Amino acid sequence: GVDQVLPVQVGSYSWLVSFKKWELSGEDRRCCITTVLLSSKNKTVADGLTWTHVHQTWLHGAAASDSTTWFF
């Protein structure tokens, strides 16, 4: 799940969105703070936003159990 979503407009066409992402791995619950830079330049509402950068910081020493590639 996702919670604590905080969107901040940082430019005319740019948004920085931060949120906590929770995952289950077996019985363990893991959390990471995810920060995404989004762009609306040359986009319509129907097009959505372009994800230009994603950064994840795992909390309490938790890390992804593998190096799975993420597709957005």
PyMOL Python script that loads the backbone (N, CA, C, O; Angstrom):
from pymol import cmd

cmd.read_pdbstr("""\
ATOM      1  N   GLY A   1       0.811  -1.176   0.000  1.00  0.00           N
ATOM      2  CA  GLY A   1       0.000   0.000   0.000  1.00  0.00           C
ATOM      3  C   GLY A   1       0.858   1.245   0.000  1.00  0.00           C
ATOM      4  O   GLY A   1       2.081   1.184   0.127  1.00  0.00           O
ATOM      5  N   VAL A   2       0.202   2.355  -0.142  1.00  0.00           N
ATOM      6  CA  VAL A   2       0.861   3.659  -0.188  1.00  0.00           C
ATOM      7  C   VAL A   2       0.150   4.587   0.785  1.00  0.00           C
ATOM      8  O   VAL A   2      -1.078   4.582   0.866  1.00  0.00           O
ATOM      9  N   ASP A   3       0.924   5.391   1.531  1.00  0.00           N
ATOM     10  CA  ASP A   3       0.316   6.410   2.378  1.00  0.00           C
ATOM     11  C   ASP A   3       1.244   7.614   2.499  1.00  0.00           C
ATOM     12  O   ASP A   3       2.360   7.608   1.980  1.00  0.00           O
ATOM     13  N   GLN A   4       0.772   8.633   3.183  1.00  0.00           N
ATOM     14  CA  GLN A   4       1.496   9.880   3.417  1.00  0.00           C
ATOM     15  C   GLN A   4       2.007  10.493   2.112  1.00  0.00           C
ATOM     16  O   GLN A   4       3.183  10.839   1.998  1.00  0.00           O
ATOM     17  N   VAL A   5       1.118  10.622   1.137  1.00  0.00           N
ATOM     18  CA  VAL A   5       1.470  11.197  -0.164  1.00  0.00           C
ATOM     19  C   VAL A   5       1.571  12.719  -0.025  1.00  0.00           C
ATOM     20  O   VAL A   5       0.640  13.370   0.448  1.00  0.00           O
ATOM     21  N   LEU A   6       2.711  13.274  -0.444  1.00  0.00           N
ATOM     22  CA  LEU A   6       2.945  14.710  -0.359  1.00  0.00           C
ATOM     23  C   LEU A   6       3.399  15.241  -1.719  1.00  0.00           C
ATOM     24  O   LEU A   6       4.568  15.097  -2.076  1.00  0.00           O
ATOM     25  N   PRO A   7       2.483  15.856  -2.488  1.00  0.00           N
ATOM     26  CA  PRO A   7       2.868  16.448  -3.777  1.00  0.00           C
ATOM     27  C   PRO A   7       3.265  17.918  -3.590  1.00  0.00           C
ATOM     28  O   PRO A   7       2.593  18.666  -2.880  1.00  0.00           O
ATOM     29  N   VAL A   8       4.364  18.320  -4.235  1.00  0.00           N
ATOM     30  CA  VAL A   8       4.825  19.704  -4.180  1.00  0.00           C
ATOM     31  C   VAL A   8       5.190  20.136  -5.597  1.00  0.00           C
ATOM     32  O   VAL A   8       5.998  19.487  -6.261  1.00  0.00           O
ATOM     33  N   GLN A   9       4.594  21.233  -6.055  1.00  0.00           N
ATOM     34  CA  GLN A   9       4.951  21.740  -7.380  1.00  0.00           C
ATOM     35  C   GLN A   9       6.281  22.475  -7.251  1.00  0.00           C
ATOM     36  O   GLN A   9       6.399  23.412  -6.461  1.00  0.00           O
ATOM     37  N   VAL A  10       7.290  22.052  -8.029  1.00  0.00           N
ATOM     38  CA  VAL A  10       8.634  22.618  -7.934  1.00  0.00           C
ATOM     39  C   VAL A  10       9.017  23.428  -9.169  1.00  0.00           C
ATOM     40  O   VAL A  10      10.104  24.003  -9.218  1.00  0.00           O
ATOM     41  N   GLY A  11       8.147  23.477 -10.154  1.00  0.00           N
ATOM     42  CA  GLY A  11       8.387  24.246 -11.373  1.00  0.00           C
ATOM     43  C   GLY A  11       7.089  24.373 -12.141  1.00  0.00           C
ATOM     44  O   GLY A  11       6.065  23.818 -11.744  1.00  0.00           O
ATOM     45  N   SER A  12       7.134  25.103 -13.239  1.00  0.00           N
ATOM     46  CA  SER A  12       5.925  25.309 -14.039  1.00  0.00           C
ATOM     47  C   SER A  12       5.293  24.002 -14.493  1.00  0.00           C
ATOM     48  O   SER A  12       4.069  23.888 -14.564  1.00  0.00           O
ATOM     49  N   TYR A  13       6.125  23.021 -14.800  1.00  0.00           N
ATOM     50  CA  TYR A  13       5.639  21.736 -15.312  1.00  0.00           C
ATOM     51  C   TYR A  13       6.125  20.549 -14.480  1.00  0.00           C
ATOM     52  O   TYR A  13       5.997  19.402 -14.907  1.00  0.00           O
ATOM     53  N   SER A  14       6.684  20.819 -13.293  1.00  0.00           N
ATOM     54  CA  SER A  14       7.320  19.751 -12.511  1.00  0.00           C
ATOM     55  C   SER A  14       6.702  19.615 -11.128  1.00  0.00           C
ATOM     56  O   SER A  14       6.370  20.596 -10.462  1.00  0.00           O
ATOM     57  N   TRP A  15       6.563  18.360 -10.725  1.00  0.00           N
ATOM     58  CA  TRP A  15       6.051  18.029  -9.398  1.00  0.00           C
ATOM     59  C   TRP A  15       7.002  17.048  -8.735  1.00  0.00           C
ATOM     60  O   TRP A  15       7.510  16.134  -9.383  1.00  0.00           O
ATOM     61  N   LEU A  16       7.245  17.240  -7.429  1.00  0.00           N
ATOM     62  CA  LEU A  16       8.005  16.297  -6.622  1.00  0.00           C
ATOM     63  C   LEU A  16       6.998  15.650  -5.677  1.00  0.00           C
ATOM     64  O   LEU A  16       6.373  16.336  -4.868  1.00  0.00           O
ATOM     65  N   VAL A  17       6.842  14.342  -5.776  1.00  0.00           N
ATOM     66  CA  VAL A  17       5.866  13.625  -4.959  1.00  0.00           C
ATOM     67  C   VAL A  17       6.613  12.632  -4.083  1.00  0.00           C
ATOM     68  O   VAL A  17       7.419  11.838  -4.568  1.00  0.00           O
ATOM     69  N   SER A  18       6.333  12.687  -2.795  1.00  0.00           N
ATOM     70  CA  SER A  18       6.958  11.790  -1.830  1.00  0.00           C
ATOM     71  C   SER A  18       5.859  10.974  -1.161  1.00  0.00           C
ATOM     72  O   SER A  18       4.784  11.495  -0.864  1.00  0.00           O
ATOM     73  N   PHE A  19       6.131   9.689  -0.924  1.00  0.00           N
ATOM     74  CA  PHE A  19       5.146   8.846  -0.243  1.00  0.00           C
ATOM     75  C   PHE A  19       5.841   7.650   0.386  1.00  0.00           C
ATOM     76  O   PHE A  19       6.957   7.289   0.011  1.00  0.00           O
ATOM     77  N   LYS A  20       5.153   7.039   1.358  1.00  0.00           N
ATOM     78  CA  LYS A  20       5.634   5.792   1.954  1.00  0.00           C
ATOM     79  C   LYS A  20       4.982   4.637   1.218  1.00  0.00           C
ATOM     80  O   LYS A  20       3.769   4.621   1.006  1.00  0.00           O
ATOM     81  N   LYS A  21       5.800   3.673   0.832  1.00  0.00           N
ATOM     82  CA  LYS A  21       5.303   2.484   0.139  1.00  0.00           C
ATOM     83  C   LYS A  21       5.556   1.284   1.046  1.00  0.00           C
ATOM     84  O   LYS A  21       6.677   1.065   1.504  1.00  0.00           O
ATOM     85  N   TRP A  22       4.505   0.514   1.298  1.00  0.00           N
ATOM     86  CA  TRP A  22       4.584  -0.654   2.168  1.00  0.00           C
ATOM     87  C   TRP A  22       4.469  -1.924   1.340  1.00  0.00           C
ATOM     88  O   TRP A  22       3.625  -2.023   0.450  1.00  0.00           O
ATOM     89  N   GLU A  23       5.323  -2.892   1.639  1.00  0.00           N
ATOM     90  CA  GLU A  23       5.301  -4.175   0.940  1.00  0.00           C
ATOM     91  C   GLU A  23       5.342  -5.304   1.957  1.00  0.00           C
ATOM     92  O   GLU A  23       5.906  -5.160   3.042  1.00  0.00           O
ATOM     93  N   LEU A  24       4.745  -6.418   1.596  1.00  0.00           N
ATOM     94  CA  LEU A  24       4.840  -7.631   2.403  1.00  0.00           C
ATOM     95  C   LEU A  24       5.817  -8.584   1.738  1.00  0.00           C
ATOM     96  O   LEU A  24       5.770  -8.804   0.528  1.00  0.00           O
ATOM     97  N   SER A  25       6.705  -9.146   2.552  1.00  0.00           N
ATOM     98  CA  SER A  25       7.637 -10.159   2.078  1.00  0.00           C
ATOM     99  C   SER A  25       7.523 -11.313   3.061  1.00  0.00           C
ATOM    100  O   SER A  25       8.141 -11.297   4.125  1.00  0.00           O
ATOM    101  N   GLY A  26       6.728 -12.317   2.699  1.00  0.00           N
ATOM    102  CA  GLY A  26       6.422 -13.374   3.659  1.00  0.00           C
ATOM    103  C   GLY A  26       5.585 -12.769   4.762  1.00  0.00           C
ATOM    104  O   GLY A  26       4.499 -12.247   4.505  1.00  0.00           O
ATOM    105  N   GLU A  27       6.080 -12.831   5.997  1.00  0.00           N
ATOM    106  CA  GLU A  27       5.375 -12.230   7.131  1.00  0.00           C
ATOM    107  C   GLU A  27       5.942 -10.867   7.495  1.00  0.00           C
ATOM    108  O   GLU A  27       5.411 -10.192   8.376  1.00  0.00           O
ATOM    109  N   ASP A  28       7.015 -10.454   6.827  1.00  0.00           N
ATOM    110  CA  ASP A  28       7.657  -9.180   7.124  1.00  0.00           C
ATOM    111  C   ASP A  28       6.990  -8.047   6.356  1.00  0.00           C
ATOM    112  O   ASP A  28       6.691  -8.173   5.169  1.00  0.00           O
ATOM    113  N   ARG A  29       6.765  -6.945   7.050  1.00  0.00           N
ATOM    114  CA  ARG A  29       6.233  -5.740   6.419  1.00  0.00           C
ATOM    115  C   ARG A  29       7.387  -4.760   6.267  1.00  0.00           C
ATOM    116  O   ARG A  29       8.047  -4.423   7.250  1.00  0.00           O
ATOM    117  N   ARG A  30       7.636  -4.304   5.059  1.00  0.00           N
ATOM    118  CA  ARG A  30       8.751  -3.408   4.778  1.00  0.00           C
ATOM    119  C   ARG A  30       8.221  -2.076   4.274  1.00  0.00           C
ATOM    120  O   ARG A  30       7.183  -2.007   3.616  1.00  0.00           O
ATOM    121  N   CYS A  31       8.958  -1.019   4.598  1.00  0.00           N
ATOM    122  CA  CYS A  31       8.542   0.320   4.187  1.00  0.00           C
ATOM    123  C   CYS A  31       9.709   1.049   3.537  1.00  0.00           C
ATOM    124  O   CYS A  31      10.855   0.932   3.970  1.00  0.00           O
ATOM    125  N   CYS A  32       9.399   1.792   2.506  1.00  0.00           N
ATOM    126  CA  CYS A  32      10.407   2.682   1.936  1.00  0.00           C
ATOM    127  C   CYS A  32       9.755   4.021   1.631  1.00  0.00           C
ATOM    128  O   CYS A  32       8.571   4.100   1.302  1.00  0.00           O
ATOM    129  N   ILE A  33      10.557   5.066   1.750  1.00  0.00           N
ATOM    130  CA  ILE A  33      10.112   6.388   1.334  1.00  0.00           C
ATOM    131  C   ILE A  33      10.492   6.522  -0.130  1.00  0.00           C
ATOM    132  O   ILE A  33      11.656   6.366  -0.499  1.00  0.00           O
ATOM    133  N   THR A  34       9.513   6.808  -0.947  1.00  0.00           N
ATOM    134  CA  THR A  34       9.724   6.935  -2.387  1.00  0.00           C
ATOM    135  C   THR A  34       9.510   8.389  -2.780  1.00  0.00           C
ATOM    136  O   THR A  34       8.533   9.017  -2.373  1.00  0.00           O
ATOM    137  N   THR A  35      10.428   8.913  -3.570  1.00  0.00           N
ATOM    138  CA  THR A  35      10.327  10.272  -4.086  1.00  0.00           C
ATOM    139  C   THR A  35      10.351  10.193  -5.604  1.00  0.00           C
ATOM    140  O   THR A  35      11.221   9.549  -6.190  1.00  0.00           O
ATOM    141  N   VAL A  36       9.386  10.855  -6.234  1.00  0.00           N
ATOM    142  CA  VAL A  36       9.245  10.795  -7.688  1.00  0.00           C
ATOM    143  C   VAL A  36       9.207  12.217  -8.244  1.00  0.00           C
ATOM    144  O   VAL A  36       8.506  13.078  -7.714  1.00  0.00           O
ATOM    145  N   LEU A  37       9.962  12.457  -9.309  1.00  0.00           N
ATOM    146  CA  LEU A  37       9.888  13.723 -10.028  1.00  0.00           C
ATOM    147  C   LEU A  37       9.032  13.489 -11.267  1.00  0.00           C
ATOM    148  O   LEU A  37       9.347  12.641 -12.102  1.00  0.00           O
ATOM    149  N   LEU A  38       7.945  14.253 -11.376  1.00  0.00           N
ATOM    150  CA  LEU A  38       6.995  14.109 -12.478  1.00  0.00           C
ATOM    151  C   LEU A  38       6.992  15.369 -13.336  1.00  0.00           C
ATOM    152  O   LEU A  38       7.219  16.470 -12.835  1.00  0.00           O
ATOM    153  N   SER A  39       6.735  15.202 -14.623  1.00  0.00           N
ATOM    154  CA  SER A  39       6.657  16.337 -15.540  1.00  0.00           C
ATOM    155  C   SER A  39       5.328  16.315 -16.286  1.00  0.00           C
ATOM    156  O   SER A  39       4.859  15.266 -16.728  1.00  0.00           O
ATOM    157  N   SER A  40       4.732  17.501 -16.415  1.00  0.00           N
ATOM    158  CA  SER A  40       3.496  17.631 -17.199  1.00  0.00           C
ATOM    159  C   SER A  40       3.746  18.414 -18.484  1.00  0.00           C
ATOM    160  O   SER A  40       2.800  18.768 -19.188  1.00  0.00           O
ATOM    161  N   LYS A  41       5.012  18.688 -18.796  1.00  0.00           N
ATOM    162  CA  LYS A  41       5.348  19.473 -19.988  1.00  0.00           C
ATOM    163  C   LYS A  41       4.906  18.740 -21.248  1.00  0.00           C
ATOM    164  O   LYS A  41       5.171  17.550 -21.417  1.00  0.00           O
ATOM    165  N   ASN A  42       4.229  19.471 -22.126  1.00  0.00           N
ATOM    166  CA  ASN A  42       3.731  18.931 -23.396  1.00  0.00           C
ATOM    167  C   ASN A  42       2.776  17.751 -23.205  1.00  0.00           C
ATOM    168  O   ASN A  42       2.710  16.869 -24.061  1.00  0.00           O
ATOM    169  N   LYS A  43       2.039  17.725 -22.096  1.00  0.00           N
ATOM    170  CA  LYS A  43       1.095  16.646 -21.793  1.00  0.00           C
ATOM    171  C   LYS A  43      -0.299  17.219 -21.595  1.00  0.00           C
ATOM    172  O   LYS A  43      -0.457  18.370 -21.187  1.00  0.00           O
ATOM    173  N   THR A  44      -1.297  16.412 -21.884  1.00  0.00           N
ATOM    174  CA  THR A  44      -2.675  16.770 -21.560  1.00  0.00           C
ATOM    175  C   THR A  44      -3.082  15.964 -20.334  1.00  0.00           C
ATOM    176  O   THR A  44      -2.373  15.043 -19.928  1.00  0.00           O
ATOM    177  N   VAL A  45      -4.206  16.303 -19.752  1.00  0.00           N
ATOM    178  CA  VAL A  45      -4.702  15.550 -18.595  1.00  0.00           C
ATOM    179  C   VAL A  45      -4.867  14.078 -18.956  1.00  0.00           C
ATOM    180  O   VAL A  45      -4.555  13.200 -18.152  1.00  0.00           O
ATOM    181  N   ALA A  46      -5.355  13.809 -20.160  1.00  0.00           N
ATOM    182  CA  ALA A  46      -5.565  12.421 -20.599  1.00  0.00           C
ATOM    183  C   ALA A  46      -4.244  11.661 -20.743  1.00  0.00           C
ATOM    184  O   ALA A  46      -4.204  10.447 -20.547  1.00  0.00           O
ATOM    185  N   ASP A  47      -3.159  12.376 -21.086  1.00  0.00           N
ATOM    186  CA  ASP A  47      -1.845  11.734 -21.235  1.00  0.00           C
ATOM    187  C   ASP A  47      -1.261  11.303 -19.898  1.00  0.00           C
ATOM    188  O   ASP A  47      -0.503  10.336 -19.832  1.00  0.00           O
ATOM    189  N   GLY A  48      -1.610  12.013 -18.838  1.00  0.00           N
ATOM    190  CA  GLY A  48      -0.997  11.757 -17.547  1.00  0.00           C
ATOM    191  C   GLY A  48       0.326  12.496 -17.438  1.00  0.00           C
ATOM    192  O   GLY A  48       0.599  13.408 -18.217  1.00  0.00           O
ATOM    193  N   LEU A  49       1.140  12.108 -16.481  1.00  0.00           N
ATOM    194  CA  LEU A  49       2.426  12.745 -16.239  1.00  0.00           C
ATOM    195  C   LEU A  49       3.556  11.804 -16.630  1.00  0.00           C
ATOM    196  O   LEU A  49       3.378  10.587 -16.674  1.00  0.00           O
ATOM    197  N   THR A  50       4.719  12.380 -16.914  1.00  0.00           N
ATOM    198  CA  THR A  50       5.908  11.586 -17.219  1.00  0.00           C
ATOM    199  C   THR A  50       6.744  11.450 -15.956  1.00  0.00           C
ATOM    200  O   THR A  50       7.087  12.447 -15.322  1.00  0.00           O
ATOM    201  N   TRP A  51       7.071  10.213 -15.591  1.00  0.00           N
ATOM    202  CA  TRP A  51       7.957   9.962 -14.461  1.00  0.00           C
ATOM    203  C   TRP A  51       9.382  10.171 -14.957  1.00  0.00           C
ATOM    204  O   TRP A  51       9.851   9.425 -15.817  1.00  0.00           O
ATOM    205  N   THR A  52      10.078  11.179 -14.425  1.00  0.00           N
ATOM    206  CA  THR A  52      11.424  11.469 -14.910  1.00  0.00           C
ATOM    207  C   THR A  52      12.515  10.942 -13.985  1.00  0.00           C
ATOM    208  O   THR A  52      13.649  10.746 -14.420  1.00  0.00           O
ATOM    209  N   HIS A  53      12.184  10.709 -12.704  1.00  0.00           N
ATOM    210  CA  HIS A  53      13.169  10.167 -11.760  1.00  0.00           C
ATOM    211  C   HIS A  53      12.432   9.533 -10.586  1.00  0.00           C
ATOM    212  O   HIS A  53      11.412  10.052 -10.132  1.00  0.00           O
ATOM    213  N   VAL A  54      12.950   8.411 -10.100  1.00  0.00           N
ATOM    214  CA  VAL A  54      12.392   7.734  -8.926  1.00  0.00           C
ATOM    215  C   VAL A  54      13.541   7.399  -7.985  1.00  0.00           C
ATOM    216  O   VAL A  54      14.574   6.887  -8.416  1.00  0.00           O
ATOM    217  N   HIS A  55      13.357   7.691  -6.691  1.00  0.00           N
ATOM    218  CA  HIS A  55      14.357   7.331  -5.682  1.00  0.00           C
ATOM    219  C   HIS A  55      13.636   6.667  -4.517  1.00  0.00           C
ATOM    220  O   HIS A  55      12.586   7.137  -4.080  1.00  0.00           O
ATOM    221  N   GLN A  56      14.209   5.560  -4.008  1.00  0.00           N
ATOM    222  CA  GLN A  56      13.623   4.865  -2.862  1.00  0.00           C
ATOM    223  C   GLN A  56      14.656   4.754  -1.751  1.00  0.00           C
ATOM    224  O   GLN A  56      15.819   4.435  -1.997  1.00  0.00           O
ATOM    225  N   THR A  57      14.212   5.022  -0.515  1.00  0.00           N
ATOM    226  CA  THR A  57      15.045   4.841   0.670  1.00  0.00           C
ATOM    227  C   THR A  57      14.322   3.880   1.598  1.00  0.00           C
ATOM    228  O   THR A  57      13.244   4.191   2.105  1.00  0.00           O
ATOM    229  N   TRP A  58      14.916   2.704   1.822  1.00  0.00           N
ATOM    230  CA  TRP A  58      14.299   1.703   2.691  1.00  0.00           C
ATOM    231  C   TRP A  58      14.543   2.067   4.143  1.00  0.00           C
ATOM    232  O   TRP A  58      15.654   2.452   4.508  1.00  0.00           O
ATOM    233  N   LEU A  59      13.507   1.948   4.981  1.00  0.00           N
ATOM    234  CA  LEU A  59      13.587   2.310   6.390  1.00  0.00           C
ATOM    235  C   LEU A  59      14.027   1.137   7.254  1.00  0.00           C
ATOM    236  O   LEU A  59      13.804  -0.022   6.905  1.00  0.00           O
ATOM    237  N   HIS A  60      14.648   1.445   8.376  1.00  0.00           N
ATOM    238  CA  HIS A  60      15.047   0.463   9.386  1.00  0.00           C
ATOM    239  C   HIS A  60      15.908  -0.658   8.817  1.00  0.00           C
ATOM    240  O   HIS A  60      15.767  -1.811   9.224  1.00  0.00           O
ATOM    241  N   GLY A  61      16.778  -0.341   7.899  1.00  0.00           N
ATOM    242  CA  GLY A  61      17.683  -1.337   7.347  1.00  0.00           C
ATOM    243  C   GLY A  61      17.033  -2.314   6.400  1.00  0.00           C
ATOM    244  O   GLY A  61      17.704  -3.213   5.892  1.00  0.00           O
ATOM    245  N   ALA A  62      15.740  -2.165   6.146  1.00  0.00           N
ATOM    246  CA  ALA A  62      15.066  -3.067   5.209  1.00  0.00           C
ATOM    247  C   ALA A  62      15.492  -2.715   3.796  1.00  0.00           C
ATOM    248  O   ALA A  62      15.650  -1.542   3.457  1.00  0.00           O
ATOM    249  N   ALA A  63      15.672  -3.719   2.993  1.00  0.00           N
ATOM    250  CA  ALA A  63      16.036  -3.495   1.594  1.00  0.00           C
ATOM    251  C   ALA A  63      15.246  -4.459   0.741  1.00  0.00           C
ATOM    252  O   ALA A  63      14.740  -5.470   1.228  1.00  0.00           O
ATOM    253  N   ALA A  64      15.145  -4.147  -0.502  1.00  0.00           N
ATOM    254  CA  ALA A  64      14.466  -5.060  -1.419  1.00  0.00           C
ATOM    255  C   ALA A  64      15.199  -6.388  -1.392  1.00  0.00           C
ATOM    256  O   ALA A  64      16.428  -6.420  -1.337  1.00  0.00           O
ATOM    257  N   SER A  65      14.461  -7.475  -1.431  1.00  0.00           N
ATOM    258  CA  SER A  65      15.069  -8.801  -1.317  1.00  0.00           C
ATOM    259  C   SER A  65      15.748  -9.235  -2.602  1.00  0.00           C
ATOM    260  O   SER A  65      16.516 -10.197  -2.598  1.00  0.00           O
ATOM    261  N   ASP A  66      15.484  -8.554  -3.687  1.00  0.00           N
ATOM    262  CA  ASP A  66      16.146  -8.874  -4.947  1.00  0.00           C
ATOM    263  C   ASP A  66      16.309  -7.586  -5.734  1.00  0.00           C
ATOM    264  O   ASP A  66      15.897  -6.520  -5.277  1.00  0.00           O
ATOM    265  N   SER A  67      16.891  -7.676  -6.883  1.00  0.00           N
ATOM    266  CA  SER A  67      17.074  -6.473  -7.703  1.00  0.00           C
ATOM    267  C   SER A  67      16.058  -6.458  -8.834  1.00  0.00           C
ATOM    268  O   SER A  67      16.412  -6.374 -10.010  1.00  0.00           O
ATOM    269  N   THR A  68      14.797  -6.542  -8.456  1.00  0.00           N
ATOM    270  CA  THR A  68      13.709  -6.526  -9.419  1.00  0.00           C
ATOM    271  C   THR A  68      13.671  -5.186 -10.140  1.00  0.00           C
ATOM    272  O   THR A  68      13.829  -4.138  -9.514  1.00  0.00           O
ATOM    273  N   THR A  69      13.468  -5.213 -11.423  1.00  0.00           N
ATOM    274  CA  THR A  69      13.326  -3.988 -12.198  1.00  0.00           C
ATOM    275  C   THR A  69      11.889  -3.502 -12.094  1.00  0.00           C
ATOM    276  O   THR A  69      10.948  -4.286 -12.211  1.00  0.00           O
ATOM    277  N   TRP A  70      11.729  -2.206 -11.873  1.00  0.00           N
ATOM    278  CA  TRP A  70      10.403  -1.606 -11.757  1.00  0.00           C
ATOM    279  C   TRP A  70      10.047  -0.931 -13.060  1.00  0.00           C
ATOM    280  O   TRP A  70      10.872  -0.225 -13.639  1.00  0.00           O
ATOM    281  N   PHE A  71       8.829  -1.138 -13.531  1.00  0.00           N
ATOM    282  CA  PHE A  71       8.333  -0.479 -14.725  1.00  0.00           C
ATOM    283  C   PHE A  71       7.148   0.384 -14.343  1.00  0.00           C
ATOM    284  O   PHE A  71       6.215  -0.091 -13.696  1.00  0.00           O
ATOM    285  N   PHE A  72       7.177   1.647 -14.737  1.00  0.00           N
ATOM    286  CA  PHE A  72       6.077   2.567 -14.447  1.00  0.00           C
ATOM    287  C   PHE A  72       5.486   3.054 -15.729  1.00  0.00           C
ATOM    288  O   PHE A  72       4.541   3.843 -15.713  1.00  0.00           O
TER     289      PHE A  72
END
""", "prot")
cmd.dss("prot")
cmd.show_as("cartoon", "prot")
cmd.util.cbc("prot")
cmd.orient("prot")
